[in-house]
Amino acid sequence: MRKILIFDTTLRDGEQVPGAKLGLRQKLEVARQLKNLNVDYIEAGFSASSVGDFNAVKAIAETVGTEDGPIITALARAVKSDIDAVYNSVKYAAKPLIHIVLGASDVHVSKKFGKSKEEILQMGVDAVKYAKSLLPDVQYSTEDASRADFEYLWKTIEAVVKAGATIINIPDTVGYAVPEQFGELVAKINYRLKNLNPNVILSVHCHNDTGLATANTLAAVKNGADKVECTINGIGERAGNAALEEIVMGIKCRADYYDAYTDIVTTEIKKTSRLVSNLMGLDVQVNKAIVGDNAFAHSSGIHQDGLLKSRDVYEIIRPQDVGVEDMEIVLTARSGKHALKNAIKELGIIIDDEEVMKKVHEKFLELADIKKEVYYHDLYELLKREGLIDYGNENGNGFTPYEIVTFQVISNDIFPTATVKMKRGDQIFTQSANGDGPIDALYSAIKNVVNMDLKLLEYKVNSVSQGKEALGKANVRLAYEGKVYSARAMDTDIIKASALAYINGINKILLENNGNNNGDH
């Protein structure tokens, strides 16, 4: 099997998203996580663009570009000053690389540069020769290759390889390519390149303007590409780049078809996705492949039934393989009896009587028609009303959920505070707290009530119905435990939706720990 090299350009092409600019500390944090992910290359920035970018590339080269780390590179136009900037910023890495880009299509040559094809070709050759005098490894990108005249494209590739380029990159710069055609192009170049110099690496860089970036990249892999350029979450210029997580898991799922593999530590994928999303302030769409919140969530009764019988019925990727704790079965009006019965069992209650189960299912559907999603505390209340909660018998597991009674939040830029009143069974608790903002204050007050050593890993709230309803999401874990508990809740009040999501996560922890919160209440 062939190893496919992964070139991550999140910190260069990915950072070109408007508003996603990162500071030095944040770039280093992302670069360290990319090292944990085990990417082969990190394109750390565009060194000539600013002093800040130069310093960030230099810092990444010094701290992440160790002997056991990835190759560190940065982008340069085919001019001496850009190449010097890249060299002086990446030379501190154990394995530095200079990356040069120059247009290859007629539209780039004539309209962008206003030069002849021969002049552009010579610019490329001169740039590679100069870069080669500084470092042994030089990548040359033939920008807009998918729209270039093939014979001119090949003439350029042949010339820069003879000038010393060690990697040839074929970009689909504006997302013009389609998989079959792009695969043919790569196969044609691969055949000629391997005959010209079998040691030169063939790479591709695909954009997602028509939603085909991942498909084009995988078509290139199938047709001989040795290396792929991509970003975490598919972020990047305009509609973005090919998504690293989709390419890697696509190859892993169908290694038989691609006859290839990568060295990516796939269990670090979700963590990396979350870090990039949080630091750049770019939400991942809920149905995004591999890393979206709904990627392993199932609400269809047919799917839930199949999954509960055997995971491989509707699951080709194990959530744990990408760093997600487990699949999520979401209880809605579409959920069947099997999913409901499984959820009730998780509450520690066994219902063997089919007539009782039928009645519970009817009541559940009534509730589900009113609410879009039914959560554990909703199910608990339903079972309590039906007289099925009795922790004095063998059916109980000691789980009693926390519920919110009322709350008050005071938001200001001096001293945000929150007071919350909650109940657990017959007990009532009231606590107040301050925080860095209204949600932080509210979560601190809730944390004081439950008296648990909790760590909030992720929080977000989104509008789900033209601004009328908000969906709050929270990922929490006990400070001394590694397992992450994901929870969500919906309400017309965004602060209440946030609070309910946090409480749902707490109740999940209690459920799994037989109701024990190790507190003093």
C-alpha positions as CSV (number, residue, x, y, z in Angstrom):
1,M,0.0,0.0,0.0
2,R,1.1,3.6,-0.7
3,K,1.5,6.1,2.0
4,I,-0.3,9.3,1.2
5,L,1.4,12.4,2.7
6,I,-0.8,14.9,4.4
7,F,0.0,18.6,3.9
8,D,-2.0,20.8,6.3
9,T,-2.5,24.4,5.2
10,T,-5.0,25.4,7.9
11,L,-2.6,28.1,9.2
12,R,-2.1,29.6,5.7
13,D,-5.0,28.9,3.3
14,G,-7.4,28.2,6.1
15,E,-6.5,31.5,7.9
16,Q,-7.5,33.4,4.7
17,V,-11.1,33.2,5.8
18,P,-12.3,36.7,6.7
19,G,-12.3,37.2,10.5
20,A,-10.3,34.0,11.2
21,K,-7.0,35.6,11.8
22,L,-5.1,34.0,14.7
23,G,-2.5,35.5,17.1
24,L,0.9,33.9,17.6
25,R,-0.1,32.0,20.8
26,Q,-3.2,30.6,19.0
27,K,-1.1,29.6,15.9
28,L,1.3,27.7,18.1
29,E,-1.5,25.9,19.8
30,V,-3.0,24.8,16.5
31,A,0.5,23.8,15.2
32,R,1.1,21.7,18.3
33,Q,-2.2,19.9,17.9
34,L,-1.4,19.3,14.2
35,K,1.8,17.6,15.3
36,N,-0.3,15.4,17.7
37,L,-2.5,14.6,14.7
38,N,0.7,13.5,13.0
39,V,0.4,15.5,9.7
40,D,3.5,15.2,7.4
41,Y,3.7,18.9,6.6
42,I,2.5,22.1,8.2
43,E,2.2,25.2,6.0
44,A,2.5,27.7,8.8
45,G,1.7,30.9,6.9
46,F,2.7,33.5,4.2
47,S,6.0,34.8,5.6
48,A,6.3,37.8,3.3
49,S,2.8,39.1,4.0
50,S,3.5,40.7,7.4
51,V,5.9,40.8,10.3
52,G,3.3,38.9,12.4
53,D,3.1,36.1,9.9
54,F,6.9,35.9,9.6
55,N,7.3,35.7,13.4
56,A,4.5,33.0,13.6
57,V,6.1,30.8,11.0
58,K,9.5,31.2,12.7
59,A,8.1,30.3,16.1
60,I,6.3,27.2,14.7
61,A,9.5,26.2,12.9
62,E,11.5,26.5,16.2
63,T,9.0,24.8,18.5
64,V,7.0,22.3,16.4
65,G,9.5,21.6,13.6
66,T,11.6,19.2,15.6
67,E,13.3,16.1,14.3
68,D,10.3,13.9,15.2
69,G,7.9,16.6,14.0
70,P,6.4,17.6,10.6
71,I,8.1,19.3,7.7
72,I,7.5,23.1,8.1
73,T,6.9,25.3,5.1
74,A,5.4,28.7,4.1
75,L,4.2,30.1,0.9
76,A,6.2,32.3,-1.5
77,R,5.4,34.0,-4.7
78,A,8.1,33.5,-7.4
79,V,10.1,36.5,-6.3
80,K,13.4,36.7,-4.4
81,S,12.0,38.7,-1.5
82,D,9.2,36.2,-0.8
83,I,11.6,33.2,-1.1
84,D,14.0,34.9,1.3
85,A,11.2,35.5,3.8
86,V,10.2,31.9,3.7
87,Y,13.8,30.7,4.1
88,N,14.6,33.0,7.0
89,S,11.4,31.9,8.8
90,V,11.5,28.1,8.2
91,K,15.2,27.5,8.4
92,Y,14.9,26.9,12.2
93,A,12.9,23.7,11.6
94,A,14.7,20.3,11.4
95,K,13.0,19.7,8.1
96,P,12.3,23.0,6.3
97,L,10.7,23.4,2.9
98,I,10.2,26.4,0.5
99,H,6.9,26.4,-1.3
100,I,6.6,28.6,-4.4
101,V,3.4,29.3,-6.3
102,L,3.0,30.7,-9.8
103,G,0.1,30.7,-12.2
104,A,-0.1,28.2,-15.1
105,S,-3.4,28.8,-16.8
106,D,-3.9,31.2,-19.7
107,V,-6.1,33.4,-17.6
108,H,-3.5,33.8,-14.9
109,V,-0.6,34.3,-17.3
110,S,-2.3,36.9,-19.5
111,K,-4.7,38.6,-17.1
112,K,-3.1,38.3,-13.7
113,F,0.6,38.8,-14.8
114,G,0.2,40.4,-18.2
115,K,3.2,38.4,-19.4
116,S,3.9,35.8,-22.1
117,K,3.9,32.1,-21.2
118,E,7.7,31.9,-21.8
119,E,8.3,34.8,-19.4
120,I,6.2,33.1,-16.7
121,L,7.9,29.8,-17.2
122,Q,11.3,31.4,-16.9
123,M,10.2,33.2,-13.7
124,G,9.3,29.8,-12.2
125,V,12.6,28.2,-13.2
126,D,14.6,31.1,-11.8
127,A,12.6,31.0,-8.5
128,V,13.2,27.3,-8.1
129,K,16.9,27.6,-8.8
130,Y,17.2,30.4,-6.2
131,A,15.2,28.5,-3.6
132,K,17.2,25.4,-4.3
133,S,20.4,27.3,-3.4
134,L,19.0,27.9,0.0
135,L,17.3,24.6,0.9
136,P,17.3,21.1,-0.6
137,D,13.5,20.7,-0.6
138,V,11.4,23.0,-2.8
139,Q,7.7,22.6,-3.7
140,Y,6.4,24.2,-6.9
141,S,2.7,24.9,-7.3
142,T,1.3,25.4,-10.8
143,E,-1.6,27.7,-9.7
144,D,-4.9,27.1,-11.5
145,A,-3.5,23.9,-13.1
146,S,-7.0,22.5,-13.7
147,R,-7.7,25.3,-16.2
148,A,-4.3,25.3,-17.9
149,D,-3.3,24.1,-21.3
150,F,-1.9,20.6,-20.6
151,E,1.2,20.8,-22.8
152,Y,2.2,24.2,-21.3
153,L,1.5,22.8,-17.9
154,W,3.7,19.8,-18.5
155,K,6.4,22.0,-20.1
156,T,6.4,24.1,-16.9
157,I,6.6,21.0,-14.6
158,E,9.4,19.5,-16.7
159,A,11.4,22.7,-16.5
160,V,11.0,23.3,-12.7
161,V,11.9,19.7,-12.0
162,K,15.1,20.0,-14.0
163,A,15.7,23.2,-12.0
164,G,15.5,21.3,-8.7
165,A,11.9,21.1,-7.5
166,T,11.3,18.1,-5.3
167,I,7.5,18.4,-5.1
168,I,5.1,19.3,-7.9
169,N,1.7,20.5,-6.7
170,I,-1.3,20.5,-9.0
171,P,-3.9,23.0,-7.6
172,D,-7.6,23.2,-8.6
173,T,-7.4,26.8,-7.4
174,V,-11.0,27.8,-8.2
175,G,-12.8,24.5,-7.8
176,Y,-13.2,24.1,-11.5
177,A,-12.3,20.4,-11.8
178,V,-14.6,17.4,-11.7
179,P,-13.4,14.1,-10.2
180,E,-13.1,12.0,-13.4
181,Q,-11.4,14.8,-15.4
182,F,-9.1,15.7,-12.5
183,G,-8.2,12.1,-12.0
184,E,-7.3,11.7,-15.7
185,L,-5.1,14.9,-15.5
186,V,-3.3,13.6,-12.4
187,A,-2.8,10.1,-14.0
188,K,-1.3,11.7,-17.1
189,I,1.1,14.0,-15.1
190,N,2.0,11.1,-12.8
191,Y,3.0,8.9,-15.7
192,R,5.2,11.5,-17.3
193,L,6.7,12.7,-13.9
194,K,7.7,9.2,-12.7
195,N,9.5,8.7,-16.0
196,L,11.2,12.1,-15.7
197,N,12.2,11.7,-12.1
198,P,10.6,9.0,-9.9
199,N,11.8,10.8,-6.7
200,V,9.7,13.9,-7.3
201,I,6.5,13.9,-5.1
202,L,3.2,14.6,-6.9
203,S,0.8,16.7,-4.9
204,V,-2.7,18.2,-5.3
205,H,-4.5,21.1,-3.7
206,C,-8.3,21.3,-4.3
207,H,-10.8,24.0,-3.5
208,N,-14.5,23.5,-2.8
209,D,-16.3,26.1,-4.9
210,T,-18.7,23.4,-6.3
211,G,-18.5,21.1,-3.3
212,L,-16.1,18.6,-5.0
213,A,-12.8,19.3,-3.2
214,T,-12.7,16.0,-1.3
215,A,-14.0,14.0,-4.3
216,N,-11.3,15.6,-6.6
217,T,-8.6,15.0,-4.0
218,L,-9.6,11.3,-3.6
219,A,-9.7,10.9,-7.4
220,A,-6.2,12.2,-7.5
221,V,-5.1,9.7,-4.9
222,K,-6.6,6.9,-6.9
223,N,-4.7,8.1,-9.9
224,G,-1.2,8.4,-8.4
225,A,-1.0,11.5,-6.2
226,D,1.5,11.0,-3.4
227,K,0.5,14.0,-1.3
228,V,-2.6,16.0,-0.6
229,E,-3.1,19.5,0.7
230,C,-6.0,20.1,2.9
231,T,-7.3,22.0,6.0
232,I,-9.1,21.1,9.2
233,N,-12.9,21.4,8.8
234,G,-12.3,22.3,5.1
235,I,-11.9,26.0,5.9
236,G,-10.2,28.3,3.5
237,E,-10.6,30.9,0.8
238,R,-14.1,31.3,-0.5
239,A,-15.9,27.9,-0.1
240,G,-12.8,26.4,1.5
241,N,-10.4,23.6,0.8
242,A,-10.6,19.8,0.8
243,A,-11.2,18.7,4.4
244,L,-8.4,16.8,6.0
245,E,-10.8,14.7,8.1
246,E,-12.9,13.7,5.0
247,I,-9.8,12.7,3.0
248,V,-8.2,10.7,5.8
249,M,-11.3,8.8,6.8
250,G,-12.2,8.3,3.1
251,I,-8.9,6.6,2.6
252,K,-9.1,4.6,5.8
253,C,-12.7,3.4,5.1
254,R,-11.8,2.3,1.6
255,A,-8.2,1.4,1.8
256,D,-9.1,-1.6,-0.3
257,Y,-10.1,0.7,-3.2
258,Y,-7.3,3.3,-2.9
259,D,-4.6,0.8,-1.9
260,A,-3.3,3.6,0.3
261,Y,-3.1,4.8,3.9
262,T,-2.0,7.8,5.9
263,D,-0.1,8.2,9.2
264,I,-2.8,10.5,10.7
265,V,-3.7,9.7,14.4
266,T,-7.4,9.6,13.6
267,T,-8.5,9.7,17.3
268,E,-7.1,13.3,17.4
269,I,-9.4,14.5,14.6
270,K,-12.4,15.7,16.6
271,K,-10.1,17.4,19.2
272,T,-8.3,19.2,16.3
273,S,-11.5,20.2,14.6
274,R,-12.9,21.6,17.9
275,L,-9.7,23.6,18.6
276,V,-9.6,25.2,15.1
277,S,-13.3,26.0,15.2
278,N,-13.1,27.6,18.7
279,L,-9.9,29.6,18.0
280,M,-11.0,30.9,14.6
281,G,-14.6,31.4,15.7
282,L,-15.9,29.4,12.7
283,D,-18.7,27.0,13.5
284,V,-18.7,23.6,11.9
285,Q,-22.0,22.9,10.1
286,V,-24.0,20.3,12.1
287,N,-24.2,17.8,9.3
288,K,-20.5,18.1,8.3
289,A,-18.9,14.8,7.6
290,I,-16.8,13.3,10.3
291,V,-16.7,16.3,12.7
292,G,-20.2,17.8,12.6
293,D,-22.3,17.6,15.7
294,N,-24.7,15.3,13.9
295,A,-22.1,13.1,12.2
296,F,-22.8,10.3,14.7
297,A,-26.3,11.3,15.9
298,H,-29.3,9.3,14.9
299,S,-32.9,10.3,15.2
300,S,-34.7,8.1,12.6
301,G,-36.5,5.2,14.3
302,I,-35.4,2.8,11.5
303,H,-31.8,3.8,11.9
304,Q,-31.9,3.6,15.7
305,D,-33.4,0.2,15.6
306,G,-30.8,-1.1,13.2
307,L,-27.9,0.5,15.2
308,L,-29.1,-1.0,18.5
309,K,-29.2,-4.4,16.9
310,S,-25.8,-4.1,15.3
311,R,-23.6,-1.0,14.9
312,D,-22.5,-1.8,11.4
313,V,-26.0,-1.7,10.0
314,Y,-25.8,2.1,9.7
315,E,-22.2,2.9,10.9
316,I,-19.1,2.6,8.7
317,I,-16.9,4.7,10.9
318,R,-16.7,4.1,14.7
319,P,-17.1,7.4,16.5
320,Q,-14.2,6.5,18.7
321,D,-12.0,6.2,15.7
322,V,-12.1,10.0,15.2
323,G,-12.1,10.9,18.9
324,V,-15.9,11.1,19.5
325,E,-17.1,9.3,22.6
326,D,-19.9,7.4,21.0
327,M,-22.9,7.6,18.7
328,E,-25.8,9.7,19.9
329,I,-29.4,8.4,19.7
330,V,-31.6,11.5,19.7
331,L,-35.2,10.9,21.0
332,T,-37.7,12.5,18.7
333,A,-41.2,11.8,17.4
334,R,-39.5,9.6,14.8
335,S,-37.9,7.4,17.4
336,G,-39.3,3.9,17.6
337,K,-40.1,1.6,20.6
338,H,-36.6,0.0,20.5
339,A,-34.8,3.3,21.0
340,L,-37.2,4.4,23.7
341,K,-36.9,1.1,25.5
342,N,-33.1,1.4,25.3
343,A,-33.2,5.0,26.8
344,I,-35.4,3.8,29.6
345,K,-33.0,1.0,30.3
346,E,-30.2,3.6,30.5
347,L,-32.3,5.2,33.3
348,G,-32.0,2.0,35.2
349,I,-35.6,0.9,34.5
350,I,-36.7,-2.3,32.9
351,I,-40.2,-2.5,31.4
352,D,-41.1,-6.1,30.4
353,D,-44.8,-5.6,30.2
354,E,-45.7,-4.9,26.6
355,E,-49.0,-3.1,27.5
356,V,-47.1,-0.8,29.9
357,M,-44.5,-0.1,27.2
358,K,-47.2,0.6,24.7
359,K,-48.7,3.2,27.0
360,V,-45.3,4.8,27.7
361,H,-44.6,5.0,24.0
362,E,-47.9,6.7,23.4
363,K,-47.2,9.3,26.1
364,F,-43.7,9.7,24.8
365,L,-45.0,10.5,21.3
366,E,-47.4,13.1,22.7
367,L,-44.4,14.7,24.4
368,A,-42.2,14.4,21.4
369,D,-44.8,16.2,19.2
370,I,-44.7,19.1,21.6
371,K,-40.9,19.2,22.0
372,K,-38.5,18.7,19.1
373,E,-36.2,16.6,21.2
374,V,-36.9,14.6,24.4
375,Y,-34.1,14.6,27.0
376,Y,-33.3,12.3,29.9
377,H,-35.0,14.6,32.4
378,D,-38.1,14.8,30.2
379,L,-38.2,11.0,30.1
380,Y,-37.6,10.7,33.8
381,E,-40.6,13.0,34.5
382,L,-42.8,11.0,32.1
383,L,-42.0,7.8,33.8
384,K,-42.5,9.3,37.2
385,R,-46.0,10.5,36.1
386,E,-46.8,7.0,35.0
387,G,-45.7,5.6,38.4
388,L,-42.7,3.7,37.0
389,I,-40.1,5.4,39.1
390,D,-39.5,3.6,42.3
391,Y,-36.0,3.5,43.5
392,G,-36.9,1.3,46.5
393,N,-37.1,-1.8,44.2
394,E,-34.6,-3.6,41.9
395,N,-35.5,-1.4,38.9
396,G,-33.9,1.7,40.3
397,N,-30.2,2.7,39.9
398,G,-30.3,5.6,42.3
399,F,-30.4,8.3,39.5
400,T,-32.3,11.4,40.4
401,P,-31.8,14.2,37.9
402,Y,-31.2,17.9,38.6
403,E,-33.8,20.2,37.2
404,I,-33.8,24.0,36.9
405,V,-36.6,25.8,38.7
406,T,-35.7,29.4,37.9
407,F,-32.7,31.6,37.3
408,Q,-31.7,35.2,37.1
409,V,-28.7,36.5,35.1
410,I,-27.3,40.1,35.3
411,S,-25.2,40.9,32.3
412,N,-22.8,43.9,32.4
413,D,-19.2,44.6,31.6
414,I,-18.2,45.1,35.2
415,F,-19.5,42.2,37.3
416,P,-21.8,39.7,35.5
417,T,-23.7,37.6,38.1
418,A,-26.2,34.7,38.1
419,T,-28.5,33.1,40.6
420,V,-30.0,29.7,40.0
421,K,-32.7,27.8,41.8
422,M,-32.6,24.0,41.2
423,K,-34.2,20.9,42.5
424,R,-33.2,17.3,42.8
425,G,-36.0,15.1,43.9
426,D,-37.6,16.9,46.9
427,Q,-34.4,19.0,47.6
428,I,-34.2,22.6,46.6
429,F,-30.9,24.4,46.1
430,T,-30.1,28.0,45.4
431,Q,-26.7,29.4,44.5
432,S,-25.2,32.6,43.1
433,A,-21.9,33.2,41.3
434,N,-20.1,35.7,39.1
435,G,-18.1,35.0,36.0
436,D,-16.4,36.4,32.9
437,G,-19.8,36.8,31.2
438,P,-23.5,35.8,31.8
439,I,-23.2,32.2,30.7
440,D,-19.9,31.7,32.7
441,A,-21.6,33.1,35.8
442,L,-24.7,30.9,35.3
443,Y,-22.6,27.8,34.8
444,S,-20.6,28.6,37.9
445,A,-23.8,28.9,39.9
446,I,-25.0,25.5,38.6
447,K,-21.6,24.0,39.3
448,N,-21.9,25.3,42.9
449,V,-25.3,23.6,43.2
450,V,-24.2,20.2,42.0
451,N,-20.9,20.3,43.9
452,M,-19.0,18.4,41.2
453,D,-15.5,19.0,39.9
454,L,-16.6,19.7,36.3
455,K,-14.6,20.9,33.3
456,L,-16.5,22.6,30.4
457,L,-14.8,21.6,27.1
458,E,-17.1,23.2,24.6
459,Y,-20.2,25.4,24.7
460,K,-22.2,27.0,21.9
461,V,-25.7,28.1,21.2
462,N,-27.4,28.4,17.7
463,S,-30.7,29.6,16.4
464,V,-32.7,26.7,14.9
465,S,-36.0,28.3,13.8
466,Q,-35.6,31.7,12.3
467,G,-34.4,33.2,15.6
468,K,-37.3,31.9,17.7
469,E,-35.7,28.8,19.2
470,A,-32.2,28.3,20.4
471,L,-30.2,25.1,20.6
472,G,-27.7,25.0,23.4
473,K,-24.8,22.5,23.3
474,A,-22.3,21.7,26.0
475,N,-19.5,19.1,26.3
476,V,-18.5,18.4,29.9
477,R,-16.4,16.0,31.8
478,L,-15.3,15.4,35.4
479,A,-11.9,17.0,36.0
480,Y,-10.4,13.6,37.1
481,E,-12.0,11.6,34.3
482,G,-11.3,11.5,30.5
483,K,-14.8,10.7,29.2
484,V,-16.6,13.6,27.5
485,Y,-20.4,13.9,28.0
486,S,-22.1,15.7,25.2
487,A,-25.5,17.2,25.8
488,R,-27.9,19.7,24.3
489,A,-31.2,21.4,24.9
490,M,-33.7,23.7,23.2
491,D,-35.6,26.7,24.4
492,T,-36.9,30.0,23.1
493,D,-34.6,31.7,25.7
494,I,-30.9,31.3,24.6
495,I,-29.6,31.5,28.2
496,K,-32.1,28.9,29.4
497,A,-31.1,26.6,26.5
498,S,-27.5,27.0,27.5
499,A,-28.3,26.2,31.2
500,L,-30.4,23.2,30.3
501,A,-27.7,21.8,28.0
502,Y,-25.2,22.0,30.9
503,I,-27.6,20.4,33.3
504,N,-28.3,17.6,30.8
505,G,-24.6,16.9,30.6
506,I,-24.5,16.8,34.4
507,N,-27.4,14.4,34.5
508,K,-25.7,12.1,32.0
509,I,-22.7,11.9,34.3
510,L,-24.9,11.2,37.3
511,L,-26.7,8.5,35.3
512,E,-23.5,6.7,34.5
513,N,-22.2,7.0,38.1
514,N,-25.4,5.6,39.6
515,G,-26.6,9.0,40.8
516,N,-23.4,9.7,42.8
517,N,-22.0,13.2,42.4
518,N,-19.5,12.8,45.3
519,G,-21.1,16.0,46.8
520,D,-22.2,16.9,50.2
521,H,-25.8,17.8,49.5
